[in-house]
Structure formats: structure tokens, C-alpha cells
């Protein structure tokens, strides 16, 4: 793990610039969203990732695609299972 300490000044408007070293580590580019998390008085900053960046992350190339009929059957079985198992959300 590489340790790094970088400083940034807060303006009168409460704004600050994320230093280039931090942007590089996080992969933050203009227009990206960042997330601040506060836990026990410690603030962490990370880059929010879009759902598009996760496309294909769960893809299993060895698994054959389901047909529409197989998907319909799975949905129907799930609905029946929920209503029988007490998870009916009417």
C-alpha cells in the first residue's frame, strides 16, 4: 500500500479542488460523480460508478441464454412461490 498525504484549501464558499494526485488514484474525470462517506468522524471519498460500467460483470460465457418461454416459466414459478411462501405483497 502506498501512503500519500495531499492538502487542499477550502474556499470561502466551502469549495475545494480535488488534487491531481487524488483524481489520478480515483480515476476521476470532469463530469464524474464522487461520493463522500462519513464514519466515526473520518471522511472517505470515492468515485461513483455508473451502472453502465458494471455491464457484463456477472456474465458467464459458458451459460446458455434462456428462451423467452424459459424466462416466463421462471417468473411464473417465482410468483407462485412468493404467494405460497408468505411473501405475497398485495
N, CA, C and O atoms as a GROMACS GRO file, in nm:
protein
  360
    1UNK      N    1   0.085  -0.118   0.000
    1UNK     CA    2   0.000   0.000   0.000
    1UNK      C    3   0.089   0.124   0.000
    1UNK      O    4   0.186   0.132   0.075
    2UNK      N    5   0.056   0.218  -0.083
    2UNK     CA    6   0.130   0.343  -0.091
    2UNK      C    7   0.055   0.448  -0.011
    2UNK      O    8  -0.065   0.470  -0.032
    3UNK      N    9   0.124   0.512   0.081
    3UNK     CA   10   0.063   0.618   0.161
    3UNK      C   11   0.089   0.752   0.093
    3UNK      O   12   0.196   0.776   0.038
    4UNK      N   13  -0.010   0.838   0.099
    4UNK     CA   14   0.004   0.968   0.037
    4UNK      C   15  -0.075   1.069   0.121
    4UNK      O   16  -0.188   1.043   0.162
    5UNK      N   17  -0.014   1.182   0.144
    5UNK     CA   18  -0.084   1.291   0.212
    5UNK      C   19  -0.082   1.410   0.117
    5UNK      O   20   0.024   1.454   0.073
    6UNK      N   21  -0.201   1.460   0.086
    6UNK     CA   22  -0.214   1.573  -0.006
    6UNK      C   23  -0.307   1.674   0.060
    6UNK      O   24  -0.405   1.636   0.124
    7UNK      N   25  -0.276   1.801   0.045
    7UNK     CA   26  -0.357   1.907   0.105
    7UNK      C   27  -0.431   1.986  -0.002
    7UNK      O   28  -0.387   1.995  -0.117
    8UNK      N   29  -0.543   2.044   0.039
    8UNK     CA   30  -0.621   2.128  -0.049
    8UNK      C   31  -0.690   2.233   0.038
    8UNK      O   32  -0.739   2.201   0.146
    9UNK      N   33  -0.692   2.356  -0.009
    9UNK     CA   34  -0.750   2.466   0.068
    9UNK      C   35  -0.901   2.476   0.038
    9UNK      O   36  -0.945   2.454  -0.074
   10UNK      N   37  -0.977   2.509   0.142
   10UNK     CA   38  -1.121   2.530   0.128
   10UNK      C   39  -1.145   2.678   0.106
   10UNK      O   40  -1.091   2.762   0.178
   11UNK      N   41  -1.228   2.710   0.005
   11UNK     CA   42  -1.258   2.850  -0.026
   11UNK      C   43  -1.365   2.904   0.069
   11UNK      O   44  -1.422   2.829   0.149
   12UNK      N   45  -1.391   3.033   0.060
   12UNK     CA   46  -1.495   3.097   0.142
   12UNK      C   47  -1.633   3.037   0.112
   12UNK      O   48  -1.722   3.040   0.197
   13UNK      N   49  -1.650   2.983  -0.009
   13UNK     CA   50  -1.777   2.921  -0.047
   13UNK      C   51  -1.785   2.774  -0.004
   13UNK      O   52  -1.883   2.706  -0.034
   14UNK      N   53  -1.682   2.725   0.064
   14UNK     CA   54  -1.683   2.586   0.109
   14UNK      C   55  -1.639   2.489   0.001
   14UNK      O   56  -1.661   2.368   0.014
   15UNK      N   57  -1.578   2.538  -0.104
   15UNK     CA   58  -1.536   2.453  -0.214
   15UNK      C   59  -1.388   2.422  -0.205
   15UNK      O   60  -1.311   2.497  -0.144
   16UNK      N   61  -1.348   2.313  -0.265
   16UNK     CA   62  -1.208   2.277  -0.272
   16UNK      C   63  -1.183   2.206  -0.404
   16UNK      O   64  -1.276   2.152  -0.465
   17UNK      N   65  -1.060   2.206  -0.448
   17UNK     CA   66  -1.023   2.133  -0.569
   17UNK      C   67  -0.967   1.999  -0.525
   17UNK      O   68  -0.885   1.992  -0.434
   18UNK      N   69  -1.012   1.892  -0.590
   18UNK     CA   70  -0.954   1.761  -0.562
   18UNK      C   71  -0.816   1.760  -0.630
   18UNK      O   72  -0.807   1.772  -0.752
   19UNK      N   73  -0.710   1.745  -0.552
   19UNK     CA   74  -0.576   1.749  -0.610
   19UNK      C   75  -0.558   1.643  -0.720
   19UNK      O   76  -0.618   1.536  -0.716
   20UNK      N   77  -0.473   1.675  -0.817
   20UNK     CA   78  -0.450   1.587  -0.932
   20UNK      C   79  -0.408   1.447  -0.888
   20UNK      O   80  -0.450   1.349  -0.949
   21UNK      N   81  -0.326   1.436  -0.785
   21UNK     CA   82  -0.281   1.305  -0.738
   21UNK      C   83  -0.399   1.219  -0.693
   21UNK      O   84  -0.402   1.098  -0.718
   22UNK      N   85  -0.494   1.282  -0.625
   22UNK     CA   86  -0.613   1.210  -0.577
   22UNK      C   87  -0.703   1.173  -0.695
   22UNK      O   88  -0.754   1.062  -0.702
   23UNK      N   89  -0.723   1.268  -0.788
   23UNK     CA   90  -0.804   1.238  -0.907
   23UNK      C   91  -0.746   1.120  -0.984
   23UNK      O   92  -0.819   1.035  -1.033
   24UNK      N   93  -0.613   1.117  -0.995
   24UNK     CA   94  -0.548   1.007  -1.067
   24UNK      C   95  -0.571   0.874  -0.997
   24UNK      O   96  -0.602   0.774  -1.063
   25UNK      N   97  -0.557   0.871  -0.865
   25UNK     CA   98  -0.576   0.747  -0.789
   25UNK      C   99  -0.720   0.698  -0.803
   25UNK      O  100  -0.743   0.578  -0.820
   26UNK      N  101  -0.816   0.790  -0.796
   26UNK     CA  102  -0.957   0.753  -0.804
   26UNK      C  103  -1.006   0.734  -0.947
   26UNK      O  104  -1.111   0.674  -0.970
   27UNK      N  105  -0.931   0.784  -1.042
   27UNK     CA  106  -0.976   0.778  -1.181
   27UNK      C  107  -1.088   0.876  -1.209
   27UNK      O  108  -1.172   0.851  -1.296
   28UNK      N  109  -1.090   0.987  -1.137
   28UNK     CA  110  -1.195   1.087  -1.151
   28UNK      C  111  -1.163   1.180  -1.268
   28UNK      O  112  -1.053   1.233  -1.280
   29UNK      N  113  -1.266   1.199  -1.352
   29UNK     CA  114  -1.253   1.289  -1.466
   29UNK      C  115  -1.362   1.396  -1.457
   29UNK      O  116  -1.459   1.378  -1.384
   30UNK      N  117  -1.348   1.506  -1.530
   30UNK     CA  118  -1.452   1.608  -1.529
   30UNK      C  119  -1.589   1.547  -1.562
   30UNK      O  120  -1.603   1.471  -1.657
   31UNK      N  121  -1.689   1.583  -1.482
   31UNK     CA  122  -1.824   1.532  -1.502
   31UNK      C  123  -1.856   1.409  -1.419
   31UNK      O  124  -1.974   1.373  -1.407
   32UNK      N  125  -1.755   1.342  -1.362
   32UNK     CA  126  -1.779   1.225  -1.278
   32UNK      C  127  -1.843   1.267  -1.146
   32UNK      O  128  -1.827   1.380  -1.101
   33UNK      N  129  -1.915   1.175  -1.086
   33UNK     CA  130  -1.973   1.197  -0.954
   33UNK      C  131  -1.878   1.136  -0.851
   33UNK      O  132  -1.817   1.031  -0.875
   34UNK      N  133  -1.866   1.201  -0.736
   34UNK     CA  134  -1.790   1.145  -0.626
   34UNK      C  135  -1.883   1.126  -0.507
   34UNK      O  136  -1.988   1.190  -0.498
   35UNK      N  137  -1.843   1.038  -0.417
   35UNK     CA  138  -1.925   1.007  -0.300
   35UNK      C  139  -1.842   1.032  -0.175
   35UNK      O  140  -1.727   0.989  -0.167
   36UNK      N  141  -1.900   1.100  -0.079
   36UNK     CA  142  -1.836   1.122   0.049
   36UNK      C  143  -1.904   1.030   0.150
   36UNK      O  144  -2.026   1.025   0.157
   37UNK      N  145  -1.825   0.959   0.227
   37UNK     CA  146  -1.879   0.872   0.331
   37UNK      C  147  -1.817   0.914   0.463
   37UNK      O  148  -1.695   0.929   0.473
   38UNK      N  149  -1.900   0.932   0.564
   38UNK     CA  150  -1.852   0.973   0.695
   38UNK      C  151  -1.880   0.860   0.793
   38UNK      O  152  -1.993   0.816   0.808
   39UNK      N  153  -1.774   0.814   0.860
   39UNK     CA  154  -1.787   0.708   0.959
   39UNK      C  155  -1.695   0.740   1.076
   39UNK      O  156  -1.573   0.749   1.060
   40UNK      N  157  -1.754   0.758   1.191
   40UNK     CA  158  -1.677   0.791   1.312
   40UNK      C  159  -1.584   0.911   1.292
   40UNK      O  160  -1.470   0.910   1.337
   41UNK      N  161  -1.635   1.014   1.225
   41UNK     CA  162  -1.559   1.136   1.207
   41UNK      C  163  -1.453   1.132   1.098
   41UNK      O  164  -1.380   1.229   1.078
   42UNK      N  165  -1.445   1.019   1.027
   42UNK     CA  166  -1.348   1.006   0.917
   42UNK      C  167  -1.425   1.011   0.786
   42UNK      O  168  -1.522   0.938   0.768
   43UNK      N  169  -1.382   1.098   0.696
   43UNK     CA  170  -1.448   1.113   0.567
   43UNK      C  171  -1.366   1.042   0.460
   43UNK      O  172  -1.245   1.062   0.449
   44UNK      N  173  -1.433   0.958   0.381
   44UNK     CA  174  -1.367   0.895   0.267
   44UNK      C  175  -1.434   0.945   0.140
   44UNK      O  176  -1.552   0.980   0.140
   45UNK      N  177  -1.358   0.948   0.034
   45UNK     CA  178  -1.404   0.997  -0.095
   45UNK      C  179  -1.377   0.889  -0.198
   45UNK      O  180  -1.266   0.836  -0.204
   46UNK      N  181  -1.476   0.857  -0.278
   46UNK     CA  182  -1.452   0.765  -0.389
   46UNK      C  183  -1.535   0.806  -0.509
   46UNK      O  184  -1.626   0.888  -0.498
   47UNK      N  185  -1.501   0.750  -0.622
   47UNK     CA  186  -1.572   0.782  -0.745
   47UNK      C  187  -1.696   0.694  -0.755
   47UNK      O  188  -1.688   0.572  -0.739
   48UNK      N  189  -1.810   0.756  -0.781
   48UNK     CA  190  -1.933   0.681  -0.804
   48UNK      C  191  -1.924   0.620  -0.942
   48UNK      O  192  -1.885   0.687  -1.037
   49UNK      N  193  -1.959   0.497  -0.953
   49UNK     CA  194  -1.955   0.429  -1.082
   49UNK      C  195  -2.096   0.418  -1.137
   49UNK      O  196  -2.192   0.397  -1.062
   50UNK      N  197  -2.108   0.432  -1.267
   50UNK     CA  198  -2.240   0.421  -1.328
   50UNK      C  199  -2.273   0.274  -1.348
   50UNK      O  200  -2.184   0.189  -1.354
   51UNK      N  201  -2.400   0.245  -1.359
   51UNK     CA  202  -2.444   0.107  -1.383
   51UNK      C  203  -2.384   0.055  -1.513
   51UNK      O  204  -2.357  -0.064  -1.526
   52UNK      N  205  -2.364   0.143  -1.608
   52UNK     CA  206  -2.307   0.105  -1.737
   52UNK      C  207  -2.167   0.044  -1.722
   52UNK      O  208  -2.129  -0.046  -1.798
   53UNK      N  209  -2.091   0.091  -1.624
   53UNK     CA  210  -1.956   0.038  -1.601
   53UNK      C  211  -1.958  -0.105  -1.551
   53UNK      O  212  -1.858  -0.177  -1.564
   54UNK      N  213  -2.070  -0.147  -1.493
   54UNK     CA  214  -2.080  -0.283  -1.441
   54UNK      C  215  -2.141  -0.381  -1.541
   54UNK      O  216  -2.157  -0.499  -1.511
   55UNK      N  217  -2.174  -0.332  -1.659
   55UNK     CA  218  -2.234  -0.418  -1.760
   55UNK      C  219  -2.142  -0.536  -1.789
   55UNK      O  220  -2.023  -0.518  -1.816
   56UNK      N  221  -2.198  -0.655  -1.783
   56UNK     CA  222  -2.123  -0.775  -1.815
   56UNK      C  223  -2.042  -0.833  -1.700
   56UNK      O  224  -1.978  -0.937  -1.716
   57UNK      N  225  -2.044  -0.766  -1.585
   57UNK     CA  226  -1.962  -0.813  -1.474
   57UNK      C  227  -2.008  -0.950  -1.423
   57UNK      O  228  -1.926  -1.027  -1.373
   58UNK      N  229  -2.134  -0.981  -1.436
   58UNK     CA  230  -2.185  -1.111  -1.392
   58UNK      C  231  -2.204  -1.208  -1.508
   58UNK      O  232  -2.259  -1.317  -1.491
   59UNK      N  233  -2.160  -1.169  -1.623
   59UNK     CA  234  -2.178  -1.251  -1.743
   59UNK      C  235  -2.098  -1.381  -1.732
   59UNK      O  236  -1.979  -1.378  -1.698
   60UNK      N  237  -2.162  -1.492  -1.761
   60UNK     CA  238  -2.096  -1.622  -1.762
   60UNK      C  239  -2.102  -1.675  -1.905
   60UNK      O  240  -2.207  -1.721  -1.949
   61UNK      N  241  -1.991  -1.669  -1.979
   61UNK     CA  242  -1.993  -1.708  -2.120
   61UNK      C  243  -2.024  -1.857  -2.141
   61UNK      O  244  -2.056  -1.897  -2.253
   62UNK      N  245  -2.014  -1.938  -2.035
   62UNK     CA  246  -2.043  -2.082  -2.050
   62UNK      C  247  -2.191  -2.112  -2.032
   62UNK      O  248  -2.236  -2.224  -2.061
   63UNK      N  249  -2.268  -2.014  -1.985
   63UNK     CA  250  -2.411  -2.036  -1.960
   63UNK      C  251  -2.491  -2.001  -2.085
   63UNK      O  252  -2.475  -1.893  -2.142
   64UNK      N  253  -2.577  -2.093  -2.126
   64UNK     CA  254  -2.657  -2.068  -2.246
   64UNK      C  255  -2.768  -1.969  -2.214
   64UNK      O  256  -2.825  -1.972  -2.105
   65UNK      N  257  -2.800  -1.881  -2.309
   65UNK     CA  258  -2.908  -1.784  -2.286
   65UNK      C  259  -3.042  -1.855  -2.270
   65UNK      O  260  -3.065  -1.960  -2.329
   66UNK      N  261  -3.130  -1.798  -2.189
   66UNK     CA  262  -3.265  -1.852  -2.172
   66UNK      C  263  -3.355  -1.806  -2.286
   66UNK      O  264  -3.337  -1.698  -2.342
   67UNK      N  265  -3.450  -1.890  -2.317
   67UNK     CA  266  -3.551  -1.852  -2.416
   67UNK      C  267  -3.657  -1.768  -2.345
   67UNK      O  268  -3.662  -1.765  -2.222
   68UNK      N  269  -3.739  -1.700  -2.422
   68UNK     CA  270  -3.849  -1.622  -2.364
   68UNK      C  271  -3.941  -1.712  -2.285
   68UNK      O  272  -3.989  -1.674  -2.178
   69UNK      N  273  -3.966  -1.833  -2.335
   69UNK     CA  274  -4.053  -1.928  -2.266
   69UNK      C  275  -3.994  -1.967  -2.131
   69UNK      O  276  -4.066  -1.977  -2.032
   70UNK      N  277  -3.862  -1.991  -2.126
   70UNK     CA  278  -3.797  -2.028  -2.001
   70UNK      C  279  -3.802  -1.913  -1.901
   70UNK      O  280  -3.821  -1.935  -1.781
   71UNK      N  281  -3.786  -1.791  -1.948
   71UNK     CA  282  -3.795  -1.675  -1.860
   71UNK      C  283  -3.937  -1.660  -1.806
   71UNK      O  284  -3.955  -1.637  -1.686
   72UNK      N  285  -4.038  -1.673  -1.893
   72UNK     CA  286  -4.178  -1.665  -1.850
   72UNK      C  287  -4.208  -1.770  -1.743
   72UNK      O  288  -4.276  -1.741  -1.645
   73UNK      N  289  -4.159  -1.893  -1.763
   73UNK     CA  290  -4.182  -2.001  -1.667
   73UNK      C  291  -4.116  -1.968  -1.532
   73UNK      O  292  -4.177  -1.990  -1.427
   74UNK      N  293  -3.994  -1.917  -1.536
   74UNK     CA  294  -3.924  -1.883  -1.412
   74UNK      C  295  -3.998  -1.772  -1.337
   74UNK      O  296  -4.008  -1.777  -1.214
   75UNK      N  297  -4.048  -1.673  -1.409
   75UNK     CA  298  -4.124  -1.565  -1.346
   75UNK      C  299  -4.252  -1.620  -1.284
   75UNK      O  300  -4.285  -1.586  -1.170
   76UNK      N  301  -4.324  -1.705  -1.357
   76UNK     CA  302  -4.448  -1.763  -1.305
   76UNK      C  303  -4.421  -1.847  -1.180
   76UNK      O  304  -4.496  -1.839  -1.083
   77UNK      N  305  -4.315  -1.926  -1.182
   77UNK     CA  306  -4.280  -2.007  -1.065
   77UNK      C  307  -4.243  -1.919  -0.946
   77UNK      O  308  -4.276  -1.951  -0.832
   78UNK      N  309  -4.175  -1.808  -0.973
   78UNK     CA  310  -4.139  -1.716  -0.866
   78UNK      C  311  -4.260  -1.651  -0.803
   78UNK      O  312  -4.266  -1.635  -0.681
   79UNK      N  313  -4.356  -1.614  -0.885
   79UNK     CA  314  -4.480  -1.552  -0.834
   79UNK      C  315  -4.557  -1.651  -0.750
   79UNK      O  316  -4.606  -1.617  -0.643
   80UNK      N  317  -4.567  -1.775  -0.797
   80UNK     CA  318  -4.638  -1.879  -0.722
   80UNK      C  319  -4.566  -1.906  -0.590
   80UNK      O  320  -4.630  -1.918  -0.486
   81UNK      N  321  -4.433  -1.916  -0.596
   81UNK     CA  322  -4.354  -1.943  -0.475
   81UNK      C  323  -4.368  -1.833  -0.372
   81UNK      O  324  -4.374  -1.862  -0.252
   82UNK      N  325  -4.374  -1.709  -0.416
   82UNK     CA  326  -4.390  -1.598  -0.323
   82UNK      C  327  -4.526  -1.600  -0.255
   82UNK      O  328  -4.536  -1.576  -0.135
   83UNK      N  329  -4.630  -1.628  -0.332
   83UNK     CA  330  -4.764  -1.625  -0.273
   83UNK      C  331  -4.783  -1.743  -0.178
   83UNK      O  332  -4.856  -1.730  -0.080
   84UNK      N  333  -4.720  -1.856  -0.205
   84UNK     CA  334  -4.731  -1.972  -0.116
   84UNK      C  335  -4.641  -1.958   0.006
   84UNK      O  336  -4.671  -2.012   0.112
   85UNK      N  337  -4.531  -1.886  -0.011
   85UNK     CA  338  -4.434  -1.873   0.098
   85UNK      C  339  -4.458  -1.756   0.190
   85UNK      O  340  -4.374  -1.727   0.276
   86UNK      N  341  -4.568  -1.690   0.175
   86UNK     CA  342  -4.600  -1.579   0.264
   86UNK      C  343  -4.537  -1.447   0.223
   86UNK      O  344  -4.540  -1.351   0.300
   87UNK      N  345  -4.482  -1.439   0.104
   87UNK     CA  346  -4.420  -1.314   0.061
   87UNK      C  347  -4.508  -1.237  -0.037
   87UNK      O  348  -4.462  -1.146  -0.106
   88UNK      N  349  -4.632  -1.274  -0.042
   88UNK     CA  350  -4.726  -1.205  -0.132
   88UNK      C  351  -4.738  -1.059  -0.087
   88UNK      O  352  -4.770  -1.033   0.029
   89UNK      N  353  -4.712  -0.965  -0.176
   89UNK     CA  354  -4.708  -0.823  -0.137
   89UNK      C  355  -4.830  -0.746  -0.186
   89UNK      O  356  -4.816  -0.634  -0.234
   90UNK      N  357  -4.946  -0.802  -0.175
   90UNK     CA  358  -5.067  -0.734  -0.220
   90UNK      C  359  -5.101  -0.617  -0.136
   90UNK      O  360  -5.200  -0.549  -0.161
   0.00000   0.00000   0.00000
